[in-house]
Amino acid sequence: MSYVNMSYRFFGDISRSIRPYFIDIKDDMQKANINYTLEEYLSMALFTTIITFILETAFISFILGLFVEPLLAVAAGFVLSMGISGLLFFIFYAYPVTLSKHREAKIKKVLPFAVSYLATMSSSRVSPIHLFKTLATFKEYGEVAEEAKAISNGVDLFGLTMSSAIKKQAKVTPSKDMRDLLWGINTVILSGGDITSFLKGKRNELMDDYRRRIRKYAQDLGLYTEVYLTLIITGSIFFIVLSSIIAALSAGVGIVVLQTFVVFVLLPLLSVAFIILIKSVSPLE
């Protein structure tokens, strides 16, 4: 029995009863490409939270019992486990929207190049379904390839018409740009228009936006670099010099320990955080 089946077996009834209170995450689950029903997902959240609560209560109570009275240890373990388990359930609640936004960002990064490829391939007058089938085979396009795969599967596996498959995917894609693209393609197909001209126009539009984001990123990168050099590097040097003077006057050993912490722990952590920040705002893959 799989984990999801076991969770649903124990908490399926409860999940169905509380479903109306969590209906807001259903759309986010579809956009995040989480292939569970809302009841199954809530069952996993409840099962994981309760199991974690039981184990945490026993473990924390045992550890605290080594230092305080057993009754106080159990009470403290219960309260701490409640807080940690509540945080865990909130993580389950927030995960779909977080993953949805992550997919949206990944689609935005590669969509201009994917549309450029579609525009080039459509000039050979291939059918729209062939466009999506071919795009789905290119793993370099990441989430855009997954969107194309969902459309081709809708036609091949579920018997949907091309228009129905495109509209279905347009409703669940997390990216506004991808949604506009799919609705546009669907309109061109239904009206019998020139899909190549549409894709070329869309490619130019997305490429212009991509160039604008690159320029903005270059400007922001210069600002971040100045902040890094001024606050982190210069600030660290200033602190080392100033603390060395204080240590020489007071003969304090604690200053040396503090300097060691700043140089070998705090400064690398801040540098790693800076790298993560730069990577997170980058429009590049």
Secondary structure, 3 states (H helix, E strand, C coil): CCHHHHHHHHHHHHHHHHHHHHCHHHHHHHHCCCCCCHHHHHHHHHHHHHHHHHHHHHHHHHHHHCCCCHHHHHHHHHHHHHHHHHHHHHHHHHHHHHHHHHHHHHHHHHHHHHHHHHHHHHCCCCCHHHHHHHHHCCHHHCHHHHHHHHHHHHHHCCCCCHHHHHHHHHHHCCCHHHHHHHHHHHHHHHHCCCHHHHHHHHHHHHHHHHHHHHHHHHHHHHHHHHHHHHHHHHHHHHHHHHHHHHHHHHCCCHHHHHHHHHHHHHHHHHHHHHHHHHHHHCCCC
